[in-house]
């Protein structure tokens, strides 16, 4: 998976599965905050991607990996684990430049 290319795809949905206080401190530009524990009740948010890629990220990549597995198990197929926040921020800089 080429994350840089994926993040520059039109319609990509980036979801930060960290807690709100973590999201408020720093997050990927344009990301939506859906904490991992809230993901089951917020599946409708994923439907907004309408077939576009969904990229989950967290602090280290563990929670986002769980979120990606959860989404796949609920029928979403264009799902990716973006890993940790700082990797995502590096890609953000590459995509914007």
N, C-alpha and C positions, 0 to 999 in steps of 0.2 A: 504494500500500500504506500503510495506517495502522498503523505499527509499534506505537503504544501499544495499539491495539485487538488487534492480533495477539498481543502479549506478554501480554495479559490473557485470552487464549483458553485454556480448560481443555485440558490435555494438551499444550500447546506445549512443544517441546523446544528448548532454547537450547544451542548448541554453540560453545564458544570454541576456535578453531583455532590459537591461539597456542601457544608452547612452554610446558612445565610451569612453568619458572621465572617466566614472565610471568604465568601464571594464578595462581601462588601469591602474587604481589605484590598483585594486585587483579583481581577478576572480577565479572561479573554474578551476582547471587544466584540460585542454583539451576542455574547453567550447568554443563555437563559439558565437561571438557577432552579434546578429541581433536585433537592437533596435525595440521596439514594433511598433513604427510608420512606420518602414520599412518592417514589417512582410508581409503585403499584396503583396508587390512587390518581396519578397524573398521566396515565397512558394516553389519554386524549391529546395531551400536548405533543406526543410523538406523531400522532396522526396529522398534525399540521405540516409535517415535512412532506407529505403527499408524494412519497416515492423518492425524494431527494435524499442525499446522504445524511446520516445522523452521526455526529462525532461526540462521544462522551469524554470528559476529562475530570480529573480530581487533583489531589495534591501530589500523589505519587504514581497513580495508574492502577491501584488495587480496586478502589471503589468504582472507577470507570470501567474496569474489566467486568466487575459484577453487574453493572448497569447494562453493558453491551450484551452479556449472556442473557440477562433478564429480557431485554427487548427482543432478542432473537427467539427466545422461547415463547414469545407472544406474537410471533409472526412477522416481525420486522426483519428485512433482509439486507438493507443497505446501511449497516450499522458498523461503527468503527470505534476502537479504543484509542483515543488521542494521547493517553498517558497522563503525565503530570502537568501541572500548571506552567512550570517554567519552560518545558519543551513546547507547549502550546504558544507561549509568548514569543519564543524564538521563531516559530512558524508564522506568527502574526506579523512580525517584522519583515520576514521574507515575502509574505503575500502582499503586504502593503508597499513594498519597494520594488 
